[in-house]
Amino acid sequence: MMIENAVVPADVPRLFAAAWNERRADKIADLFVPDADFINVVGIWWENKVDIQKAHEYGLTAIFGESHLTLGKVKVKMLSSEIAVVHARFRLAGQRGHGQSAGLRQNLFLFVIQRLQDRWLAVSAQNTDIVIGAETNIRRADGTLVPADYRPLKENQTDIPSYKVPETD
Protein backbone atom coordinates (compact mmCIF):
# COMPACT_ATOMS: atom_id res chain seq x y z
CA MET A 1 0.00 0.00 0.00
CA MET A 2 1.29 3.45 -0.97
CA ILE A 3 1.86 5.66 2.06
CA GLU A 4 2.54 8.82 0.06
CA ASN A 5 1.28 9.61 -3.44
CA ALA A 6 3.03 11.64 -6.10
CA VAL A 7 0.85 14.75 -6.27
CA VAL A 8 3.11 16.48 -8.82
CA PRO A 9 5.37 14.82 -11.42
CA ALA A 10 8.58 15.78 -9.57
CA ASP A 11 7.40 13.72 -6.59
CA VAL A 12 8.03 10.46 -8.50
CA PRO A 13 11.86 10.58 -8.40
CA ARG A 14 11.76 11.92 -4.82
CA LEU A 15 9.55 9.03 -3.71
CA PHE A 16 11.66 6.57 -5.73
CA ALA A 17 14.79 7.64 -3.80
CA ALA A 18 12.97 7.49 -0.46
CA ALA A 19 11.66 3.98 -1.17
CA TRP A 20 15.13 2.87 -2.36
CA ASN A 21 16.76 4.13 0.84
CA GLU A 22 14.12 2.32 2.92
CA ARG A 23 14.76 -0.89 0.87
CA ARG A 24 11.05 -0.95 -0.02
CA ALA A 25 10.61 -2.48 -3.46
CA ASP A 26 6.85 -2.46 -2.87
CA LYS A 27 6.90 1.34 -2.56
CA ILE A 28 9.01 1.60 -5.72
CA ALA A 29 6.48 -0.58 -7.56
CA ASP A 30 3.63 1.58 -6.25
CA LEU A 31 5.03 4.45 -8.30
CA PHE A 32 4.21 2.55 -11.52
CA VAL A 33 1.06 1.62 -13.45
CA PRO A 34 0.37 -2.15 -13.70
CA ASP A 35 1.73 -2.49 -17.27
CA ALA A 36 4.69 -0.12 -16.82
CA ASP A 37 8.07 -0.60 -18.46
CA PHE A 38 11.41 -0.20 -16.67
CA ILE A 39 14.82 -0.47 -18.32
CA ASN A 40 17.84 -0.62 -16.03
CA VAL A 41 21.40 0.59 -16.68
CA VAL A 42 22.43 -2.59 -18.50
CA GLY A 43 19.31 -2.81 -20.65
CA ILE A 44 17.29 -5.36 -18.69
CA TRP A 45 13.66 -4.59 -19.51
CA TRP A 46 10.83 -5.32 -17.10
CA GLU A 47 7.39 -4.95 -18.64
CA ASN A 48 5.05 -4.79 -15.65
CA LYS A 49 4.78 -3.56 -12.08
CA VAL A 50 5.09 -7.07 -10.59
CA ASP A 51 8.41 -7.71 -12.36
CA ILE A 52 9.64 -4.22 -11.48
CA GLN A 53 8.99 -5.01 -7.82
CA LYS A 54 10.65 -8.45 -7.99
CA ALA A 55 13.73 -6.99 -9.70
CA HIS A 56 14.08 -4.27 -7.08
CA GLU A 57 13.52 -6.74 -4.22
CA TYR A 58 16.46 -8.74 -5.55
CA GLY A 59 18.62 -5.68 -6.26
CA LEU A 60 17.97 -4.02 -2.91
CA THR A 61 18.97 -7.25 -1.17
CA ALA A 62 21.82 -8.71 -3.24
CA ILE A 63 23.46 -5.64 -4.78
CA PHE A 64 22.30 -2.42 -3.14
CA GLY A 65 21.54 -3.50 0.43
CA GLU A 66 23.87 -0.91 1.94
CA SER A 67 23.48 1.78 -0.68
CA HIS A 68 22.13 5.29 -0.48
CA LEU A 69 20.44 7.05 -3.39
CA THR A 70 20.52 10.85 -3.40
CA LEU A 71 18.28 12.87 -5.68
CA GLY A 72 19.85 15.80 -7.50
CA LYS A 73 18.50 17.93 -10.32
CA VAL A 74 14.96 17.24 -11.49
CA LYS A 75 13.51 18.61 -14.73
CA VAL A 76 9.83 18.25 -15.57
CA LYS A 77 8.52 18.74 -19.08
CA MET A 78 4.73 18.78 -19.28
CA LEU A 79 3.50 17.21 -22.53
CA SER A 80 -0.13 17.75 -21.57
CA SER A 81 -2.06 18.32 -18.36
CA GLU A 82 -2.04 14.53 -17.85
CA ILE A 83 1.41 13.47 -19.15
CA ALA A 84 4.92 14.58 -18.19
CA VAL A 85 8.50 13.59 -18.91
CA VAL A 86 10.71 13.78 -15.83
CA HIS A 87 14.50 13.68 -15.94
CA ALA A 88 16.19 13.13 -12.59
CA ARG A 89 19.85 12.98 -11.68
CA PHE A 90 20.86 10.66 -8.84
CA ARG A 91 24.03 9.71 -6.97
CA LEU A 92 24.37 6.14 -5.72
CA ALA A 93 26.83 5.30 -2.96
CA GLY A 94 27.42 2.04 -1.12
CA GLN A 95 26.83 -0.54 -3.84
CA ARG A 96 28.34 -3.92 -3.01
CA GLY A 97 31.62 -4.35 -4.85
CA HIS A 98 31.29 -7.88 -6.32
CA GLY A 99 35.01 -8.53 -5.92
CA GLN A 100 36.16 -5.01 -6.66
CA SER A 101 35.77 -1.49 -5.32
CA ALA A 102 32.36 0.03 -6.03
CA GLY A 103 32.67 3.77 -6.01
CA LEU A 104 30.11 6.52 -6.33
CA ARG A 105 27.79 6.13 -9.32
CA GLN A 106 25.91 8.91 -11.01
CA ASN A 107 22.72 8.14 -12.87
CA LEU A 108 20.15 9.89 -14.98
CA PHE A 109 16.59 8.57 -14.91
CA LEU A 110 13.93 9.27 -17.49
CA PHE A 111 10.37 8.80 -16.25
CA VAL A 112 7.25 9.11 -18.38
CA ILE A 113 4.54 10.03 -15.89
CA GLN A 114 0.76 10.03 -16.25
CA ARG A 115 -1.82 11.66 -14.00
CA LEU A 116 -4.38 9.10 -12.89
CA GLN A 117 -7.10 10.68 -10.75
CA ASP A 118 -5.34 12.42 -7.86
CA ARG A 119 -1.80 11.09 -8.34
CA TRP A 120 0.99 10.72 -10.87
CA LEU A 121 2.33 7.27 -11.82
CA ALA A 122 5.18 6.18 -14.08
CA VAL A 123 4.23 4.38 -17.27
CA SER A 124 7.89 4.00 -18.23
CA ALA A 125 11.32 4.54 -16.69
CA GLN A 126 14.88 4.17 -17.90
CA ASN A 127 18.03 4.41 -15.78
CA THR A 128 21.30 5.43 -17.41
CA ASP A 129 24.75 5.52 -15.82
CA ILE A 130 26.63 8.79 -16.34
CA VAL A 131 30.15 7.92 -17.47
CA ILE A 132 32.39 10.92 -16.81
CA GLY A 133 34.61 11.86 -19.75
CA ALA A 134 32.99 9.48 -22.24
CA GLU A 135 30.85 10.11 -25.29
CA THR A 136 29.88 6.52 -26.08
CA ASN A 137 30.86 2.89 -25.51
CA ILE A 138 32.88 0.46 -27.62
CA ARG A 139 32.25 -3.27 -27.46
CA ARG A 140 35.51 -5.24 -27.26
CA ALA A 141 35.98 -8.59 -28.95
CA ASP A 142 35.40 -10.31 -25.60
CA GLY A 143 31.98 -8.62 -25.32
CA THR A 144 32.84 -6.07 -22.62
CA LEU A 145 31.88 -2.44 -23.05
CA VAL A 146 34.44 0.28 -22.45
CA PRO A 147 33.78 4.03 -22.40
CA ALA A 148 35.19 5.94 -25.35
CA ASP A 149 35.78 9.59 -26.20
CA TYR A 150 36.29 10.69 -29.81
CA ARG A 151 37.06 14.37 -29.21
CA PRO A 152 40.37 15.35 -30.83
CA LEU A 153 43.28 16.37 -28.63
CA LYS A 154 44.61 19.89 -29.10
CA GLU A 155 48.30 20.48 -29.70
CA ASN A 156 50.34 19.71 -26.56
CA GLN A 157 47.28 18.22 -24.84
CA THR A 158 47.86 14.80 -23.29
CA ASP A 159 44.35 14.02 -22.06
CA ILE A 160 40.78 15.05 -22.70
CA PRO A 161 39.14 17.18 -20.04
CA SER A 162 36.28 15.28 -18.48
CA TYR A 163 32.72 16.47 -18.43
CA LYS A 164 32.05 17.50 -14.87
CA VAL A 165 28.76 16.64 -13.18
CA PRO A 166 28.01 19.30 -10.57
CA GLU A 167 28.44 18.19 -6.95
CA THR A 168 25.07 19.67 -6.06
CA ASP A 169 22.20 20.45 -8.36
C-alpha positions, 0 to 999 in steps of 0.5 A: 500500500502506498503511504505517500502519493506523487501529487506532482510529477517531480514527486516520483523521483523523490519518492523513488529515492525514499523507497530505495533508501528504505529498501522498499521495493513495494513502494518503488512498484507503487510508483508505476502503473500495472503495465509499466516498463522499466529499463535498467542501466544494462538494458534489462527490460521489465514490462510490468509492475510485478516484475519491477517489484521483484527486480528491485527486491532482488537488487535491494537485497543482493546488490544495493543493500547498503546503498544510499540514493541521493536525488539531485537535479529534477527537470519536468517537461509537461506534454499535456495536463495529464502526461509529463517527462521527468529527468532526474539525476541521482548519486548512488553510494554504497553498492556492493563491490562484487570482488572489486571497489564500487565507487560513487555512481551517477545516474540519470533517470527518465520517467514518463509520468501520467496523471491518474485521478489524484496522483501521478504514476510512471508508465515508463522509466529508464536508468542510465549511468553517467560515465564521466569523460565518455561520449559513447561505448565500444564493445571489445571482442570479448563482449565487454563495453568500455567508455570511449571519447572521440574528441580530438586532442589539441596540440600539446594536450595529453588528455581530454578534459572530463565532463564534470557533473556538478556536486550539487544540483 
